[in-house]
């Protein structure tokens, strides 16, 4: 990414100092990233893309060539066709009962939690077609519940689009999620959808707008957590966690920690790791976001404390565990521990291979790690071959 940022910067006629002032960040960070001495953070990459007027994927290099024969990428054309057909129900195709459709949606959600995106991608197109037909044919409460299922399946499309770096498809799918959520007449699902929509502002480095969106969701929910049921607590807590990440990316440590503490209170009241609306909210998710915020804020002592003392339960979703190890890898590399950084990358590969292979932070961390090593180790060569980089 550093080389791509340097090329785009020079094409715009900007110095490293001018780019740093506009992102904003330090000139030394730009210099270190461009030389490959430090990995580019998601916030730096998004800020550079916005400042330089280029698409984010031009800097990340996505979509990557999949060394496993492009299994995830191969599912995208059929998904795109199903997305285009949202208002063209299949009139001659029999539609199963809502219970049968709900069982398939649950299986799709489980595939997404496990990071099995190739299998999920093959499952989504026919399920989208059938659910669309069912929604158009139903009425009343039955229709609303079917639209709730359809919103979950469209969320699966956003996950695949994010994984392979197809941001236009992700935005289109997000519009479909919002539409289906509104039709479901479930206020909490609508709030959850706005939480999901906020991620689009990460990739645009429009942190102030993302915060405004999440503030509106919290206003609609209220702040009296003592009166919330488990589902509302999950949405409320998840919104605070995302707000914390916006604050961390903007460099506002005080605000980030305030949101993390508010989420901690909600998780304590909830009392367990739950999965309402696919939010995975609970004490474990709070710890994961504390690590993510610490990495963004370069809080070395906090990174060390969290990685040493946090034990992920076996029930945690593999894709969430994968993000934990990716953040740990970057955090350790930032503070000079290459051995722990590589161990964390290998752990991410083990728990969520398809997610890890396609994530730009993994590639950036690993390529920086390779550049810092004075001699190539067998463990590095093996990971490079699996990742498909040289």
C-alpha positions as CSV (number, residue, x, y, z in Angstrom):
1,X,0.0,0.0,0.0
2,X,2.9,2.4,0.7
3,X,4.1,2.2,-2.9
4,X,0.6,2.8,-4.2
5,X,0.1,5.7,-1.9
6,X,3.4,7.2,-3.0
7,X,2.5,6.8,-6.7
8,X,-0.9,8.5,-6.2
9,X,0.6,11.2,-4.1
10,X,3.3,12.1,-6.7
11,X,0.6,12.0,-9.5
12,X,-1.3,14.7,-7.5
13,X,1.9,16.7,-7.1
14,X,1.8,16.6,-3.3
15,X,4.8,16.2,-0.9
16,X,4.7,13.8,2.0
17,X,4.1,16.8,4.3
18,X,1.2,18.1,2.3
19,X,-0.5,14.7,2.3
20,X,0.1,14.3,6.0
21,X,-1.5,17.7,6.7
22,X,-4.6,16.9,4.7
23,X,-5.3,13.4,6.1
24,X,-4.2,14.5,8.9
25,X,-1.3,12.5,10.4
26,X,2.4,12.9,10.9
27,X,4.8,13.3,8.0
28,X,7.1,10.6,9.5
29,X,4.2,8.1,9.4
30,X,3.7,8.8,5.7
31,X,7.4,8.3,5.1
32,X,7.6,5.1,7.0
33,X,4.5,3.6,5.3
34,X,5.7,4.6,1.8
35,X,9.1,2.9,2.5
36,X,7.4,-0.2,3.9
37,X,8.7,0.2,7.4
38,X,5.3,0.5,8.9
39,X,2.0,-1.0,7.8
40,X,-0.7,1.4,6.6
41,X,-3.7,1.4,9.0
42,X,-7.2,1.3,7.6
43,X,-7.7,4.8,8.7
44,X,-4.5,6.0,7.0
45,X,-5.4,4.2,3.8
46,X,-9.0,5.5,3.8
47,X,-7.8,9.1,4.5
48,X,-5.2,8.9,1.7
49,X,-7.8,7.6,-0.8
50,X,-10.1,10.5,0.1
51,X,-7.4,13.1,0.0
52,X,-5.8,11.9,-3.2
53,X,-9.2,11.4,-5.0
54,X,-8.7,7.7,-5.7
55,X,-10.9,4.7,-5.0
56,X,-10.0,2.8,-1.8
57,X,-9.4,-0.4,-3.7
58,X,-6.7,1.3,-5.8
59,X,-4.6,1.6,-2.7
60,X,-5.5,-1.8,-1.1
61,X,-5.0,-3.6,-4.4
62,X,-8.3,-5.4,-4.1
63,X,-9.8,-7.7,-5.3
64,X,-6.8,-10.0,-4.8
65,X,-6.1,-12.9,-7.0
66,X,-7.3,-15.9,-4.9
67,X,-4.6,-18.6,-4.8
68,X,-7.3,-21.1,-4.0
69,X,-8.7,-20.8,-7.6
70,X,-10.8,-17.8,-6.8
71,X,-13.5,-19.8,-5.0
72,X,-15.0,-16.7,-3.3
73,X,-14.7,-14.5,-6.3
74,X,-16.4,-17.1,-8.6
75,X,-19.6,-16.7,-6.6
76,X,-19.9,-12.9,-7.3
77,X,-21.5,-12.9,-10.8
78,X,-24.5,-15.0,-9.6
79,X,-24.9,-12.8,-6.5
80,X,-24.9,-9.7,-8.7
81,X,-27.6,-11.2,-10.9
82,X,-29.8,-12.0,-7.8
83,X,-29.2,-8.5,-6.5
84,X,-30.5,-7.0,-9.8
85,X,-33.6,-9.1,-9.7
86,X,-34.9,-7.9,-6.3
87,X,-38.2,-6.7,-7.8
88,X,-38.6,-9.6,-10.4
89,X,-40.1,-12.5,-8.3
90,X,-39.9,-15.9,-9.9
91,X,-43.6,-16.6,-10.5
92,X,-43.4,-20.2,-11.5
93,X,-41.0,-21.4,-8.8
94,X,-42.7,-22.9,-5.7
95,X,-41.8,-21.1,-2.5
96,X,-41.2,-23.1,0.7
97,X,-42.7,-22.3,4.1
98,X,-41.2,-19.5,6.2
99,X,-39.9,-22.0,8.7
100,X,-38.0,-23.8,6.0
101,X,-36.6,-20.5,4.6
102,X,-35.7,-19.4,8.2
103,X,-33.7,-22.6,8.6
104,X,-31.7,-21.8,5.4
105,X,-31.1,-18.2,6.6
106,X,-29.8,-19.6,9.9
107,X,-27.4,-21.9,7.9
108,X,-26.3,-18.9,5.8
109,X,-25.7,-16.9,8.9
110,X,-23.6,-19.7,10.4
111,X,-21.5,-19.8,7.3
112,X,-20.9,-16.1,7.6
113,X,-19.9,-16.4,11.2
114,X,-17.5,-19.1,10.3
115,X,-16.0,-17.1,7.4
116,X,-16.9,-19.8,4.9
117,X,-17.5,-17.3,2.2
118,X,-17.2,-19.5,-0.9
119,X,-19.9,-21.8,0.4
120,X,-22.0,-18.9,1.5
121,X,-21.6,-17.2,-1.9
122,X,-23.0,-20.3,-3.6
123,X,-25.9,-20.5,-1.2
124,X,-27.0,-16.8,-1.5
125,X,-28.3,-16.4,-5.0
126,X,-31.1,-19.0,-5.0
127,X,-32.0,-18.1,-1.4
128,X,-32.3,-14.4,-2.4
129,X,-34.5,-15.3,-5.4
130,X,-36.8,-17.5,-3.3
131,X,-37.1,-15.0,-0.4
132,X,-37.8,-12.2,-2.8
133,X,-40.7,-14.2,-4.3
134,X,-42.0,-15.1,-0.8
135,X,-41.9,-11.5,0.3
136,X,-43.8,-10.3,-2.8
137,X,-46.5,-13.0,-2.3
138,X,-47.1,-12.5,1.4
139,X,-49.1,-10.0,3.4
140,X,-49.3,-8.7,6.9
141,X,-47.2,-10.0,9.7
142,X,-46.0,-12.9,7.5
143,X,-44.6,-10.5,5.0
144,X,-42.8,-8.4,7.7
145,X,-41.1,-11.6,9.1
146,X,-40.0,-12.7,5.6
147,X,-38.5,-9.2,5.0
148,X,-36.6,-9.6,8.3
149,X,-35.1,-12.9,6.8
150,X,-34.4,-11.1,3.5
151,X,-32.5,-8.3,5.4
152,X,-30.2,-11.0,7.0
153,X,-29.5,-12.6,3.6
154,X,-28.6,-9.2,2.1
155,X,-26.2,-8.8,5.0
156,X,-24.5,-11.9,3.8
157,X,-23.9,-10.2,0.5
158,X,-22.3,-7.2,2.3
159,X,-19.9,-9.6,4.1
160,X,-18.7,-11.2,0.9
161,X,-18.4,-7.9,-1.0
162,X,-16.3,-6.5,1.9
163,X,-14.2,-9.6,2.0
164,X,-13.2,-9.4,-1.7
165,X,-13.0,-5.6,-1.8
166,X,-16.0,-4.9,-4.1
167,X,-17.1,-1.7,-2.4
168,X,-19.7,-0.8,-5.0
169,X,-21.5,-4.1,-4.5
170,X,-21.3,-3.6,-0.8
171,X,-23.0,-0.2,-1.0
172,X,-25.7,-1.7,-3.3
173,X,-26.3,-4.6,-0.9
174,X,-26.4,-2.1,2.1
175,X,-29.2,-0.3,0.3
176,X,-31.1,-3.6,0.0
177,X,-30.5,-4.3,3.7
178,X,-32.0,-1.0,4.7
179,X,-35.0,-1.5,2.4
180,X,-35.7,-4.9,3.7
181,X,-35.3,-3.8,7.3
182,X,-37.8,-1.0,6.9
183,X,-40.3,-3.4,5.4
184,X,-39.8,-5.7,8.4
185,X,-41.4,-3.1,10.6
186,X,-38.9,-4.0,13.4
187,X,-37.3,-0.8,14.9
188,X,-34.4,-2.7,16.4
189,X,-33.6,-4.3,13.1
190,X,-33.7,-0.8,11.5
191,X,-31.3,0.5,14.2
192,X,-29.0,-2.5,13.6
193,X,-29.1,-1.7,9.9
194,X,-27.9,1.8,10.6
195,X,-25.1,0.4,12.7
196,X,-24.1,-1.7,9.7
197,X,-24.5,1.2,7.3
198,X,-22.0,3.2,9.4
199,X,-19.2,1.0,8.1
200,X,-19.5,2.7,4.7
201,X,-18.2,5.9,6.4
202,X,-15.1,4.1,7.5
203,X,-14.0,3.4,3.9
204,X,-14.8,7.0,3.0
205,X,-12.8,8.3,6.0
206,X,-16.0,10.4,6.8
207,X,-15.8,9.7,10.5
208,X,-17.9,12.7,11.6
209,X,-20.8,11.5,9.4
210,X,-20.6,8.0,10.8
211,X,-20.7,9.4,14.3
212,X,-23.8,11.5,13.5
213,X,-25.5,8.4,12.1
214,X,-24.8,6.4,15.2
215,X,-25.7,9.2,17.5
216,X,-29.2,9.2,15.9
217,X,-29.5,5.5,16.5
218,X,-28.6,5.9,20.2
219,X,-31.1,8.8,20.5
220,X,-33.9,6.6,19.1
221,X,-33.0,3.8,21.5
222,X,-32.5,6.0,24.5
223,X,-29.7,5.7,27.1
224,X,-31.6,4.1,30.0
225,X,-30.1,0.6,29.7
226,X,-31.9,-0.5,32.9
227,X,-35.2,-0.5,30.9
228,X,-33.8,-2.3,27.8
229,X,-34.4,-6.0,27.0
230,X,-31.6,-8.2,25.7
231,X,-32.1,-7.3,22.1
232,X,-32.1,-3.6,22.7
233,X,-29.0,-3.9,24.9
234,X,-27.2,-5.7,22.1
235,X,-28.0,-2.9,19.6
236,X,-27.2,-0.2,22.1
237,X,-23.9,-1.8,23.1
238,X,-22.9,-2.5,19.5
239,X,-23.5,1.2,18.5
240,X,-21.3,2.3,21.3
241,X,-18.5,0.0,20.1
242,X,-18.7,1.2,16.6
243,X,-18.7,4.8,17.9
244,X,-15.6,4.0,19.8
245,X,-13.8,2.9,16.6
246,X,-14.8,6.1,14.8
247,X,-13.4,8.1,17.7
248,X,-10.2,6.0,17.7
249,X,-9.7,6.4,14.0
250,X,-10.1,10.2,14.4
251,X,-7.5,10.1,17.1
252,X,-9.9,11.0,19.9
253,X,-8.8,8.7,22.7
254,X,-11.0,10.2,25.4
255,X,-14.2,9.8,23.4
256,X,-13.2,6.3,22.3
257,X,-12.7,5.1,25.9
258,X,-16.0,6.7,27.0
259,X,-17.9,4.7,24.3
260,X,-16.0,1.5,25.3
261,X,-17.0,2.1,28.9
262,X,-20.6,2.6,28.0
263,X,-20.5,-0.6,26.0
264,X,-18.9,-2.4,29.0
265,X,-21.9,-1.3,31.2
266,X,-24.3,-2.7,28.6
267,X,-22.4,-6.0,28.3
268,X,-22.3,-6.3,32.1
269,X,-26.1,-5.9,32.3
270,X,-26.6,-8.4,29.4
271,X,-24.4,-10.8,31.3
272,X,-23.2,-13.0,28.4
273,X,-22.1,-13.1,24.8
274,X,-25.3,-12.9,22.7
275,X,-26.0,-12.8,19.0
276,X,-29.1,-10.8,18.5
277,X,-29.4,-9.6,14.9
278,X,-26.0,-11.1,14.2
279,X,-24.3,-8.4,16.4
280,X,-22.2,-10.8,18.5
281,X,-22.4,-8.3,21.4
282,X,-21.2,-9.2,24.8
283,X,-18.1,-9.0,27.1
284,X,-15.9,-10.7,24.5
285,X,-16.8,-8.3,21.7
286,X,-16.1,-5.4,24.1
287,X,-12.6,-6.8,24.7
288,X,-12.1,-7.2,20.9
289,X,-13.0,-3.6,20.3
290,X,-10.7,-2.4,23.1
291,X,-7.9,-4.1,21.3
292,X,-9.0,-2.5,17.9
293,X,-9.1,0.9,19.5
294,X,-5.7,0.4,21.2
295,X,-4.1,-0.5,17.9
296,X,-5.6,2.6,16.2
297,X,-4.5,4.8,19.1
298,X,-1.0,3.2,19.3
299,X,-1.5,2.3,23.0
300,X,1.3,-0.3,23.3
301,X,0.8,-1.1,27.0
302,X,-3.0,-1.7,26.5
303,X,-2.2,-3.9,23.4
304,X,0.1,-6.0,25.5
305,X,-2.3,-6.2,28.4
306,X,-5.3,-7.3,26.3
307,X,-3.4,-9.9,24.2
308,X,-1.8,-11.4,27.3
309,X,-4.9,-11.5,29.6
310,X,-7.8,-12.0,27.2
311,X,-8.9,-15.6,26.4
312,X,-11.4,-15.9,23.6
313,X,-14.1,-18.4,24.4
314,X,-14.6,-21.4,22.1
315,X,-18.0,-20.1,21.2
316,X,-16.8,-16.8,19.6
317,X,-17.5,-16.5,15.9
318,X,-14.4,-17.4,13.8
319,X,-14.6,-14.2,11.9
320,X,-14.6,-12.2,15.1
321,X,-11.6,-14.2,16.4
322,X,-9.9,-13.6,13.0
323,X,-10.3,-9.9,13.5
324,X,-8.8,-10.2,17.0
325,X,-5.7,-11.9,15.7
326,X,-5.3,-9.5,12.8
327,X,-5.4,-6.5,15.2
328,X,-3.0,-8.3,17.6
329,X,-0.6,-8.9,14.7
330,X,-0.6,-5.3,13.7
331,X,-0.3,-4.1,17.3
332,X,2.7,-6.3,18.0
333,X,4.4,-5.4,14.8
334,X,4.0,-1.7,15.5
335,X,5.9,-2.2,18.7
336,X,8.7,-4.3,17.3
337,X,7.7,-7.8,18.2
338,X,7.9,-9.6,14.9
339,X,7.6,-13.1,16.3
340,X,4.3,-12.4,18.1
341,X,3.0,-10.6,15.0
342,X,3.6,-13.7,12.8
343,X,2.1,-16.0,15.4
344,X,-1.0,-13.9,15.5
345,X,-1.3,-13.9,11.7
346,X,-0.9,-17.7,11.7
347,X,-3.7,-17.9,14.3
348,X,-6.0,-15.8,12.1
349,X,-5.2,-18.1,9.2
350,X,-6.1,-21.1,11.3
351,X,-9.4,-19.8,12.6
352,X,-10.7,-17.9,9.5
353,X,-8.7,-18.7,6.4
354,X,-10.9,-17.2,3.7
355,X,-11.3,-14.0,5.7
356,X,-7.5,-13.8,6.5
357,X,-6.4,-14.5,2.9
358,X,-8.5,-11.6,1.5
359,X,-8.1,-9.0,4.2
360,X,-5.9,-6.0,3.3
361,X,-4.7,-5.4,6.8
362,X,-3.2,-9.0,6.8
363,X,-1.3,-8.4,3.6
364,X,-0.1,-5.0,4.7
365,X,1.1,-6.4,8.1
366,X,2.7,-9.4,6.5
367,X,4.5,-7.5,3.8
368,X,5.9,-5.0,6.3
369,X,7.0,-8.0,8.5
370,X,8.8,-9.5,5.5
371,X,10.6,-6.3,4.8
372,X,11.8,-5.9,8.4
373,X,13.2,-9.4,8.5
374,X,16.9,-9.5,7.4
375,X,16.6,-13.1,6.2
376,X,13.7,-15.1,5.0
377,X,12.4,-17.7,7.5
378,X,10.7,-20.9,6.4
379,X,7.6,-19.8,8.4
380,X,7.5,-16.5,6.4
381,X,7.9,-18.3,3.1
382,X,5.1,-20.7,3.8
383,X,2.7,-17.9,4.8
384,X,3.7,-15.9,1.8
385,X,2.9,-18.9,-0.5
386,X,-0.4,-19.4,1.1
387,X,-1.3,-15.7,1.0
388,X,-0.2,-15.5,-2.7
389,X,2.3,-12.8,-2.3
390,X,6.0,-12.5,-3.3
